[in-house]
Amino acid sequence: MYMGRQLKRIWNEPVLFILIVSIWLLLAVFILYPLIMVGMKSLQPKGAFSLDVYKDLFTKKYFRVPLFNSLKLGASVATIGVLIGYIFAYAIVKVRVPLGKFFRTIATFPIVSPPFVIALAAILLFGRNGVITHRILKDALKIEIYGFWGLLIVETLAYFPTAFMTMEGILMSINPDLEEASLSLKAGKWKTFWKVTLPLSTPGILASWLLVFSQSMADFGNPLILSGNYHVLSVSAYLEITGSYRISYGAGLAIMLLVPTLVAFVIQKYWLSRKSYVTVTGKPSSMKALEPKRYVKVLFTFVVLLLVATVFLFYGTVLYGSFTKLWGVNHTLTLENYRYAFDSGLRYLRDTVILASIATPICGILGIMIAYIVSRKEFPTKRFMEATSLLTFAVPGTVVGIGYLLAFNQKPLVLTGTALIIIFLFIFRHLPVGVQNGVAALYQIDRSIEEASLDLGYNSYQTFWKVTMPLLMPAFFTALFYAFVKSMTAISAVIFVVSGKWNLITVRILGSVENSDLAQAAALSYVLIGVIILAMLILRWLTVSFSYQEKIRRATA
């Protein structure tokens, strides 16, 4: 009966009905269909149902090793990354080290840069012709950057910001009254930390661990450059398809990669979100954070400075390397690499910017529309639609790329070799952030505003564009920025669908690394970072401008 009322309400709003059907069609074609194709290909290696692929994957050591290696690396990166992220967040929120805003900005560098820049820096620093190993230590100390330890260092630096941002929000939400009460009961600050602060941080720690674990499992660019003989699932699946041309085995490895990341996502999304350790009174505390002792602040400042110096070392090395003639052979400073970047590399940059610019607004608008109908409207399959729209956030890029390769390389929808397949991949790969931002923003908007619009004669379509959308613009611009950055730096999914007509700068950078043209790769990386920073400034200006205009509009209304 309740479902009948929902259907009747939708029929009375034809625009809403068409929107729901259209969104479901898009989600089914560009999210569910590619993933189903991956599973079907692994179960039908020769056109008929068979478990031979999975028998080989679980019985042959050659296939089992990448799974255990990926799990080992993911767990190690998650554990160390969360530890570093927690210390960094605690230093800024609780200890309040000097220059906190500056340190917070530096911690976000790995998020807005190409995913393999740190791997490139590791080669420039610790490779066979590295600054430290070759020029400073004169090859006296054997450092093997290729393999598990190199990946552990690189991925930890790349993904600890995720843990830091999660833990910063958790620590800021902990009521200082609880710590003050502990101290009043004669518990020391160390005991207060172990008995009060740390237990209240548990949800954030677990959520951060799962997020970093998923990112490490899904990482493709860094292992492709640094894995050496340490085989991981993402690269193994890629090599099975592009090297051995065994698509069914590549699809099977992709499914093996999908399972642990999907489990981690489900736990993080639906289990941890139901836990609460920080709400006591429901009201924010007026008290300030407790002032730590001087030596504690000095110690945390030193630790944070050490981490920031490491980030600067890696990114500074890449910057320096971009101005050398031939890394490892001739370190004479030159601008030739940047001339090359704006000459031969200009086509790759142009293609990337064009495709990302087309996909970004579509991704942002579609994400906000999905957020609106799942937050404000009642209709059958609402929860399933929300879960489906968030699915690509949990699915590794390698799996998505293989899915698009299989799904759109044959009838009824042949997109291989066209710009459309890359654009659609960008849109639906980064759609979840727009949905999540929109849902979060809608929770802060009083429904009575929209109800008043409906009472005045506007329909749902008009109310959304005239009333709700202007209030969602900050969240919309945030989604735009994320979609653009991730599209510009994408590699794991798009490497399966790029073509001679449409290529990407990230693929060109990887090609330069594989050809040992490290200086050219460094220059291309910094050109890409420059474009991303410019886009960030433009979107930030648009966000501030629109917010200011909206305030004026409200004040004069």
Secondary structure as UniProt FT lines:
FT   HELIX           2..11
FT   HELIX           14..27
FT   HELIX           28..32
FT   HELIX           33..43
FT   TURN            45..46
FT   HELIX           52..59
FT   HELIX           61..90
FT   HELIX           91..95
FT   TURN            98..99
FT   HELIX           100..107
FT   HELIX           109..112
FT   TURN            115..116
FT   HELIX           117..126
FT   TURN            128..129
FT   HELIX           131..136
FT   TURN            138..139
FT   HELIX           148..173
FT   HELIX           176..184
FT   TURN            185..186
FT   HELIX           189..192
FT   HELIX           193..197
FT   HELIX           198..200
FT   HELIX           202..218
FT   HELIX           221..226
FT   TURN            228..229
FT   HELIX           233..242
FT   HELIX           247..266
FT   HELIX           267..271
FT   HELIX           272..274
FT   HELIX           294..321
FT   TURN            322..323
FT   STRAND          324..326
FT   TURN            327..329
FT   STRAND          330..333
FT   HELIX           336..341
FT   TURN            342..345
FT   HELIX           346..376
FT   TURN            380..381
FT   HELIX           382..389
FT   HELIX           391..394
FT   HELIX           397..407
FT   TURN            411..412
FT   TURN            416..417
FT   HELIX           419..429
FT   HELIX           431..442
FT   TURN            443..444
FT   HELIX           447..455
FT   TURN            456..457
FT   HELIX           460..463
FT   HELIX           464..468
FT   HELIX           469..471
FT   HELIX           473..488
FT   TURN            492..493
FT   HELIX           494..496
FT   HELIX           505..514
FT   TURN            515..516
FT   HELIX           518..556
//
